[in-house]
Amino acid sequence: MSRLDRQDLPQVVPLLRALHAHHVAHLPDVFHDQASSGALLAFLETQAKAGAWFFGHRDNGVLSAYLMAVPERRPRDSFRQAQSRILLDHLYVAPSLRGRGIAQALVHEMEERMREGAITCWDVTHHAFNTQAQRFFARQGAMPQVHKLGKSLKE
């Protein structure tokens, strides 16, 4: 596992496309797959410039898994305490490498960096269809915090 920097982002693009294809397949009324590689790279670069952290795993020198984490700092307000946390926004492992502990190692690497920065919690969201992600994050110690319900009026 290693931290990735901006020069690695072009290698993340095909993994992001594969992750996104999973969402398109399940929610085609929400997501589309028409973005160019340049647009996906621009998205990743924007996230990096805004402070996102990237971690990756290489298999035989080829980037085959990545995690994107977005630090969020919220000042104290009328209702909440100040808080620094991480949004675990993307996690993808190539299908041929799943079940080898790579995703868990990426989360561990993120948590190590969090400790370095005195950040004490992370959040993740996933779509309800992705029960595999739910089981994985539960094994990492993540517990439900908020339940969001929705209803589509499309038929």
N, C-alpha and C positions, 0 to 999 in steps of 0.2 A: 504494500500500500504506500502511496506517496501523495504528497500535496501536489496539486497541479497549479500551473500559473497560466498567464494569458497566452503564452506561446503554445500551450497544449490545447487550447480551446478548439482549433480546427479538428483535432482528433476526437473531440467530444461530440461534434455535430452528428455523425452517423448513429451514435448511441442515443442522443436526444431524439433523433428521428425514429428510432426503433421504440423508445419509450413512448413517444407521442402516438405512434401507430397503434399501440395497445389501447390508448384512450379513444382514438378515432374508431377503432373496431367496435368498441362497446357503446360509445356515445356519439354517433355520427351527426346527430342534430345539434351537438354542442361544439365538437371539434372537427377540423378539416386537416387534410394532409397536403395542402397546396403551397406551403412555404418553401422557398428556395433554400439551398444550403447557405447562401449568403445571408438570408434573413435569419436563419437559425443561429449562425455565427454572430450576427449583430446582436441578437437577443442575449446570447451568452456573454459577449463582451460588455453589454450594458449592465448585466448582473454583476460581472467582475468589477467594473468601475464603481458600482454602488456598494461594493464591499463583500460580495458573495465569496464563499470559500469553496474550493473544488478539491476533491480527493479522487484518486483513481487507482486502478489495478491494471497491470499489463500482463498479458499472457504471451510469452515468446516475443516480447517487445511491442506488442500491439495493444493499445488501450482497449480493454474489454469490459470495463465496469467503471462507473463514476457515481459520485455523490455530490450534490450541490446544496450547500447550507447557507442560509441568509441570516446574518446577525440582525436582531431587532432590539433597539433600545427605546424603552418607553419611559418618559419622565413621570414622576409622581404627579397625580392630578387630584381632582375632587373626590374620586372614587377608588383609585387604585394606587398601590405602592409603586415606586420606581422599579423597573425590572429590565434586566438584560437577558435575552433568551435567543435561541436559534430556531429558525424555521427550517426543518429538513425538507427541502422543496423537491429535489429529484434524487432518486436512487434507482440505478439500473445495472443489472449484471447480464451479460450475454447468456442466452438460454443454454448454450453448451457448457457453461461454467457454473450453473446454479447448483446449489446443494453442497458447495465446497467451503462455505463459511466466508466467502468474499464480501457479501453484503454486511455481515456482522463485523468483519474486520474494518470495513469502511466506516461504519457507525462508531466503532471503537476509536478509530483515528480522529474522527470529528470530536468525540468526547474528550480526547486528550488535548486537542487544541482549545476546547471550551475551558478545560481546567486551567490551561496556561493563561487564558483571558479572564478567569474568575466568573465565567458564565455558568449558571447552575442548572439550567433546564432547556430542554428542546421540545418542540412541537412538530407534529407531522399531520397532514391531512391526506386522505385517500378517498377515492370514489367507492361507494357502497358495493359495486360489482367486484371490487378487488379484494376478495376475502383472503387471498394469499398474502397480500401486503398487511392486512389486519393481523393475521396470525404471526407474521414475522415481527412486526413492531411490538406486539404483545410479548413475544419472547425476549425482546430487548428491554422490557420493563415499562414500555409505554402503556398508559391506561387512559380510557375515555375521560375527557374533561368536559366536552360540550357535544351535544347531539344536535345536528342540523338536519331538519327535514325539508323536503321540497316536493313540489308537485308540478309536473309539466302538463300543460293543456293541449299539447300537440298529440295527435292520434297516430 
